[in-house]
Amino acid sequence: MKPYMTVPEVAELLGVDRKTIYAEIEHGRLACVRLGRIIRVSATALTEWEQAQTERPTSSTTVTFTTRKVD
């Protein structure tokens, strides 16, 4: 992986539309470097974003389901 990638490169790598990557950047969820109109995403920022997207609930999280008997 290159140290810095263009938005189209990131989109291709992830298999998504480039508009998805621009939206993640715009909403502050994916860090980038802006040099005028040029946008680059670092490999580190992409790795951190991927980890944030794949985090699982910890074992201390409890999910309770209740059922209701229907007459």
The first five atom37 places (N, CA, C, CB, O) and aatype in JSON, in Angstrom:
{
  "aatype": [12, 11, 14, 18, 12, 16, 19, 14, 6, 19, 0, 6, 10, 10, 7, 19, 3, 1, 11, 16, 9, 18, 0, 6, 9, 6, 8, 7, 1, 10, 0, 4, 19, 1, 10, 7, 1, 9, 9, 1, 19, 15, 0, 16, 0, 10, 16, 6, 17, 6, 5, 0, 5, 16, 6, 1, 14, 16, 15, 15, 16, 16, 19, 16, 13, 16, 16, 1, 11, 19, 3],
  "atom_mask": [
    [1, 1, 1, 1, 1],
    [1, 1, 1, 1, 1],
    [1, 1, 1, 1, 1],
    [1, 1, 1, 1, 1],
    [1, 1, 1, 1, 1],
    [1, 1, 1, 1, 1],
    [1, 1, 1, 1, 1],
    [1, 1, 1, 1, 1],
    [1, 1, 1, 1, 1],
    [1, 1, 1, 1, 1],
    [1, 1, 1, 1, 1],
    [1, 1, 1, 1, 1],
    [1, 1, 1, 1, 1],
    [1, 1, 1, 1, 1],
    [1, 1, 1, 0, 1],
    [1, 1, 1, 1, 1],
    [1, 1, 1, 1, 1],
    [1, 1, 1, 1, 1],
    [1, 1, 1, 1, 1],
    [1, 1, 1, 1, 1],
    [1, 1, 1, 1, 1],
    [1, 1, 1, 1, 1],
    [1, 1, 1, 1, 1],
    [1, 1, 1, 1, 1],
    [1, 1, 1, 1, 1],
    [1, 1, 1, 1, 1],
    [1, 1, 1, 1, 1],
    [1, 1, 1, 0, 1],
    [1, 1, 1, 1, 1],
    [1, 1, 1, 1, 1],
    [1, 1, 1, 1, 1],
    [1, 1, 1, 1, 1],
    [1, 1, 1, 1, 1],
    [1, 1, 1, 1, 1],
    [1, 1, 1, 1, 1],
    [1, 1, 1, 0, 1],
    [1, 1, 1, 1, 1],
    [1, 1, 1, 1, 1],
    [1, 1, 1, 1, 1],
    [1, 1, 1, 1, 1],
    [1, 1, 1, 1, 1],
    [1, 1, 1, 1, 1],
    [1, 1, 1, 1, 1],
    [1, 1, 1, 1, 1],
    [1, 1, 1, 1, 1],
    [1, 1, 1, 1, 1],
    [1, 1, 1, 1, 1],
    [1, 1, 1, 1, 1],
    [1, 1, 1, 1, 1],
    [1, 1, 1, 1, 1],
    [1, 1, 1, 1, 1],
    [1, 1, 1, 1, 1],
    [1, 1, 1, 1, 1],
    [1, 1, 1, 1, 1],
    [1, 1, 1, 1, 1],
    [1, 1, 1, 1, 1],
    [1, 1, 1, 1, 1],
    [1, 1, 1, 1, 1],
    [1, 1, 1, 1, 1],
    [1, 1, 1, 1, 1],
    [1, 1, 1, 1, 1],
    [1, 1, 1, 1, 1],
    [1, 1, 1, 1, 1],
    [1, 1, 1, 1, 1],
    [1, 1, 1, 1, 1],
    [1, 1, 1, 1, 1],
    [1, 1, 1, 1, 1],
    [1, 1, 1, 1, 1],
    [1, 1, 1, 1, 1],
    [1, 1, 1, 1, 1],
    [1, 1, 1, 1, 1]
  ],
  "atom_positions": [
    [[0.86, -1.18, 0.0], [0.0, 0.0, 0.0], [0.9, 1.24, 0.0], [-0.97, 0.0, 1.24], [1.89, 1.32, 0.74]],
    [[0.54, 2.19, -0.84], [1.31, 3.43, -0.92], [1.1, 4.25, 0.36], [0.91, 4.26, -2.18], [0.06, 4.11, 1.01]],
    [[2.06, 5.1, 0.74], [1.89, 5.91, 1.95], [0.72, 6.9, 1.84], [3.18, 6.67, 2.24], [0.05, 7.17, 2.83]],
    [[0.48, 7.44, 0.64], [-0.64, 8.36, 0.41], [-1.34, 7.94, -0.88], [-0.15, 9.85, 0.32], [-0.7, 7.65, -1.88]],
    [[-2.67, 7.92, -0.83], [-3.45, 7.5, -1.99], [-4.48, 8.56, -2.36], [-4.14, 6.17, -1.71], [-4.91, 9.34, -1.52]],
    [[-4.85, 8.57, -3.62], [-5.91, 9.46, -4.08], [-7.26, 8.86, -3.67], [-5.82, 9.69, -5.63], [-7.34, 7.68, -3.32]],
    [[-8.29, 9.67, -3.73], [-9.63, 9.18, -3.41], [-10.04, 8.04, -4.36], [-10.66, 10.32, -3.49], [-10.55, 7.03, -3.89]],
    [[-9.82, 8.17, -5.67], [-10.17, 7.05, -6.55], [-9.39, 5.76, -6.22], [-9.9, 7.44, -7.99], [-9.94, 4.67, -6.35]],
    [[-8.13, 5.89, -5.81], [-7.35, 4.71, -5.43], [-7.94, 4.04, -4.19], [-5.88, 5.1, -5.18], [-8.04, 2.81, -4.13]],
    [[-8.32, 4.84, -3.21], [-8.92, 4.3, -1.99], [-10.25, 3.62, -2.33], [-9.14, 5.43, -0.94], [-10.53, 2.52, -1.84]],
    [[-11.04, 4.27, -3.16], [-12.34, 3.7, -3.54], [-12.14, 2.36, -4.25], [-13.11, 4.67, -4.45], [-12.86, 1.4, -3.97]],
    [[-11.19, 2.28, -5.15], [-10.92, 1.04, -5.87], [-10.44, -0.05, -4.91], [-9.89, 1.26, -6.97], [-10.86, -1.2, -5.01]],
    [[-9.56, 0.32, -3.99], [-9.04, -0.62, -3.02], [-10.15, -1.22, -2.17], [-8.02, 0.05, -2.13], [-10.14, -2.41, -1.87]],
    [[-11.13, -0.38, -1.79], [-12.22, -0.84, -0.93], [-13.41, -1.38, -1.72], [-12.68, 0.29, -0.06], [-14.32, -1.98, -1.15]],
    [[-13.4, -1.17, -3.02], [-14.5, -1.65, -3.84], [-15.78, -0.86, -3.68], [0.0, 0.0, 0.0], [-16.88, -1.41, -3.75]],
    [[-15.63, 0.45, -3.45], [-16.79, 1.33, -3.3], [-16.68, 2.5, -4.28], [-16.9, 1.86, -1.84], [-15.63, 2.7, -4.9]],
    [[-17.75, 3.25, -4.41], [-17.75, 4.42, -5.27], [-16.92, 5.53, -4.62], [-19.2, 4.91, -5.55], [-16.87, 5.63, -3.39]],
    [[-16.28, 6.34, -5.42], [-15.47, 7.44, -4.86], [-16.32, 8.42, -4.07], [-14.72, 8.18, -5.98], [-15.82, 9.07, -3.15]],
    [[-17.61, 8.54, -4.4], [-18.5, 9.43, -3.66], [-18.62, 8.98, -2.2], [-19.89, 9.47, -4.31], [-18.79, 9.81, -1.3]],
    [[-18.54, 7.68, -1.97], [-18.57, 7.15, -0.6], [-17.36, 7.63, 0.18], [-18.61, 5.62, -0.62], [-17.48, 8.01, 1.35]],
    [[-16.2, 7.63, -0.45], [-14.97, 8.08, 0.22], [-15.04, 9.57, 0.49], [-13.73, 7.74, -0.63], [-14.68, 10.03, 1.57]],
    [[-15.51, 10.35, -0.51], [-15.67, 11.8, -0.28], [-16.63, 12.07, 0.87], [-16.17, 12.49, -1.57], [-16.4, 12.99, 1.65]],
    [[-17.7, 11.3, 0.98], [-18.67, 11.48, 2.07], [-18.03, 11.18, 3.42], [-19.9, 10.59, 1.85], [-18.26, 11.89, 4.4]],
    [[-17.24, 10.12, 3.49], [-16.56, 9.78, 4.74], [-15.6, 10.9, 5.16], [-15.79, 8.44, 4.6], [-15.49, 11.22, 6.34]],
    [[-14.92, 11.48, 4.19], [-14.01, 12.6, 4.46], [-14.81, 13.82, 4.91], [-13.16, 12.94, 3.22], [-14.46, 14.46, 5.9]],
    [[-15.87, 14.14, 4.19], [-16.69, 15.32, 4.49], [-17.29, 15.24, 5.89], [-17.82, 15.46, 3.46], [-17.4, 16.26, 6.58]],
    [[-17.7, 14.04, 6.32], [-18.3, 13.87, 7.64], [-17.26, 13.71, 8.75], [-19.22, 12.68, 7.63], [-17.61, 13.53, 9.91]],
    [[-15.98, 13.77, 8.38], [-14.91, 13.7, 9.38], [-14.6, 12.3, 9.87], [0.0, 0.0, 0.0], [-13.92, 12.14, 10.88]],
    [[-15.1, 11.29, 9.18], [-14.86, 9.91, 9.62], [-13.58, 9.33, 9.04], [-16.03, 9.04, 9.23], [-13.04, 8.36, 9.58]],
    [[-13.11, 9.9, 7.95], [-11.86, 9.45, 7.32], [-10.94, 10.66, 7.19], [-12.13, 8.79, 5.92], [-11.26, 11.63, 6.51]],
    [[-9.8, 10.58, 7.85], [-8.84, 11.69, 7.83], [-8.15, 11.77, 6.47], [-7.8, 11.53, 8.94], [-7.93, 10.76, 5.8]],
    [[-7.82, 12.99, 6.08], [-7.13, 13.19, 4.81], [-6.19, 14.38, 4.92], [-8.14, 13.4, 3.66], [-6.21, 15.13, 5.89]],
    [[-5.37, 14.51, 3.9], [-4.48, 15.66, 3.77], [-4.96, 16.45, 2.56], [-2.96, 15.23, 3.62], [-5.13, 15.88, 1.48]],
    [[-5.18, 17.74, 2.74], [-5.62, 18.6, 1.63], [-4.5, 19.57, 1.27], [-6.92, 19.37, 2.0], [-3.96, 20.27, 2.13]],
    [[-4.17, 19.58, 0.0], [-3.19, 20.52, -0.52], [-3.89, 21.28, -1.64], [-1.87, 19.78, -1.03], [-3.83, 20.87, -2.8]],
    [[-4.53, 22.37, -1.29], [-5.37, 23.07, -2.26], [-6.56, 22.21, -2.6], [0.0, 0.0, 0.0], [-7.34, 21.85, -1.72]],
    [[-6.7, 21.86, -3.87], [-7.8, 21.0, -4.29], [-7.42, 19.52, -4.28], [-8.27, 21.4, -5.67], [-8.26, 18.66, -4.55]],
    [[-6.17, 19.23, -3.98], [-5.69, 17.86, -3.97], [-6.0, 17.22, -2.62], [-4.17, 17.8, -4.26], [-5.71, 17.8, -1.57]],
    [[-6.58, 16.03, -2.65], [-6.89, 15.29, -1.43], [-6.14, 13.97, -1.47], [-8.44, 15.06, -1.29], [-6.18, 13.25, -2.47]],
    [[-5.45, 13.67, -0.38], [-4.75, 12.39, -0.25], [-5.14, 11.76, 1.09], [-3.2, 12.58, -0.35], [-5.33, 12.45, 2.09]],
    [[-5.24, 10.44, 1.08], [-5.55, 9.68, 2.29], [-4.32, 8.86, 2.62], [-6.83, 8.77, 2.12], [-3.81, 8.12, 1.77]],
    [[-3.84, 8.99, 3.85], [-2.65, 8.22, 4.24], [-3.04, 6.78, 4.53], [-1.97, 8.86, 5.48], [-4.18, 6.48, 4.9]],
    [[-2.08, 5.89, 4.37], [-2.3, 4.47, 4.67], [-2.68, 4.31, 6.14], [-1.05, 3.64, 4.34], [-3.5, 3.46, 6.48]],
    [[-2.08, 5.11, 7.01], [-2.38, 5.06, 8.44], [-3.83, 5.46, 8.7], [-1.42, 5.97, 9.23], [-4.53, 4.8, 9.46]],
    [[-4.27, 6.55, 8.08], [-5.65, 7.01, 8.26], [-6.64, 5.96, 7.76], [-5.88, 8.34, 7.53], [-7.68, 5.74, 8.37]],
    [[-6.31, 5.32, 6.64], [-7.19, 4.29, 6.09], [-7.26, 3.09, 7.03], [-6.7, 3.86, 4.7], [-8.34, 2.53, 7.25]],
    [[-6.13, 2.68, 7.58], [-6.1, 1.56, 8.52], [-6.93, 1.87, 9.76], [-4.66, 1.22, 8.92], [-7.69, 1.03, 10.23]],
    [[-6.78, 3.09, 10.29], [-7.56, 3.49, 11.47], [-9.05, 3.51, 11.16], [-7.1, 4.86, 11.97], [-9.86, 3.1, 11.99]],
    [[-9.42, 4.0, 9.98], [-10.82, 4.05, 9.57], [-11.38, 2.63, 9.46], [-10.97, 4.81, 8.23], [-12.49, 2.36, 9.92]],
    [[-10.6, 1.72, 8.85], [-11.04, 0.34, 8.71], [-11.26, -0.32, 10.06], [-10.02, -0.46, 7.9], [-12.24, -1.04, 10.25]],
    [[-10.36, -0.07, 11.01], [-10.51, -0.65, 12.34], [-11.75, -0.11, 13.03], [-9.27, -0.36, 13.18], [-12.45, -0.85, 13.72]],
    [[-12.03, 1.18, 12.86], [-13.22, 1.77, 13.47], [-14.49, 1.17, 12.86], [-13.22, 3.3, 13.29], [-15.5, 1.05, 13.55]],
    [[-14.43, 0.81, 11.58], [-15.6, 0.24, 10.91], [-15.84, -1.21, 11.3], [-15.44, 0.34, 9.41], [-16.97, -1.7, 11.19]],
    [[-14.82, -1.91, 11.75], [-14.94, -3.34, 12.03], [-14.92, -3.68, 13.51], [-13.84, -4.08, 11.35], [-14.89, -4.86, 13.86]],
    [[-14.95, -2.69, 14.38], [-14.94, -2.98, 15.81], [-16.21, -3.72, 16.21], [-14.8, -1.68, 16.63], [-17.3, -3.41, 15.72]],
    [[-16.05, -4.67, 17.07], [-17.17, -5.46, 17.55], [-17.5, -5.03, 18.98], [-16.84, -6.98, 17.49], [-16.64, -4.52, 19.69]],
    [[-18.74, -5.24, 19.41], [-19.09, -4.92, 20.81], [-18.23, -5.73, 21.75], [-20.59, -5.18, 21.08], [-17.89, -6.88, 21.46]],
    [[-17.9, -5.15, 22.88], [-17.09, -5.85, 23.87], [-17.96, -6.86, 24.59], [-16.45, -4.85, 24.88], [-19.19, -6.81, 24.49]],
    [[-17.33, -7.77, 25.31], [-18.08, -8.81, 26.02], [-18.94, -8.23, 27.13], [-17.13, -9.84, 26.59], [-19.85, -8.9, 27.61]],
    [[-18.66, -7.01, 27.57], [-19.46, -6.4, 28.62], [-20.79, -5.86, 28.1], [-18.68, -5.27, 29.28], [-21.66, -5.48, 28.89]],
    [[-20.95, -5.84, 26.79], [-22.2, -5.39, 26.2], [-23.22, -6.52, 26.28], [-22.0, -4.93, 24.73], [-22.95, -7.64, 25.85]],
    [[-24.39, -6.22, 26.82], [-25.43, -7.21, 26.95], [-26.6, -6.83, 26.08], [-25.86, -7.37, 28.42], [-27.08, -5.7, 26.1]],
    [[-27.05, -7.79, 25.33], [-28.23, -7.6, 24.5], [-29.31, -8.51, 25.03], [-27.93, -7.88, 22.99], [-29.1, -9.71, 25.18]],
    [[-30.48, -7.94, 25.33], [-31.57, -8.72, 25.87], [-32.74, -8.7, 24.9], [-32.0, -8.19, 27.25], [-33.16, -7.64, 24.42]],
    [[-33.25, -9.89, 24.62], [-34.42, -10.02, 23.77], [-35.58, -10.5, 24.62], [-34.16, -10.99, 22.58], [-35.43, -11.4, 25.45]],
    [[-36.72, -9.91, 24.42], [-37.91, -10.38, 25.14], [-38.91, -10.89, 24.13], [-38.54, -9.25, 26.03], [-39.01, -10.38, 23.01]],
    [[-39.62, -11.89, 24.52], [-40.65, -12.43, 23.64], [-42.01, -12.25, 24.29], [-40.4, -13.91, 23.3], [-42.13, -12.22, 25.52]],
    [[-42.99, -12.15, 23.47], [-44.35, -11.97, 23.96], [-45.2, -13.1, 23.4], [-44.93, -10.58, 23.56], [-45.13, -13.42, 22.21]],
    [[-46.0, -13.69, 24.25], [-46.89, -14.73, 23.78], [-48.11, -14.06, 23.18], [-47.29, -15.71, 24.93], [-48.74, -13.21, 23.81]],
    [[-48.42, -14.45, 21.96], [-49.58, -13.88, 21.28], [-50.72, -14.89, 21.39], [-49.25, -13.53, 19.78], [-50.58, -16.04, 20.98]],
    [[-51.84, -14.44, 21.93], [-53.0, -15.33, 22.07], [-53.86, -15.32, 20.85], [-53.83, -14.95, 23.25], [-54.88, -16.02, 20.8]]
  ]
}
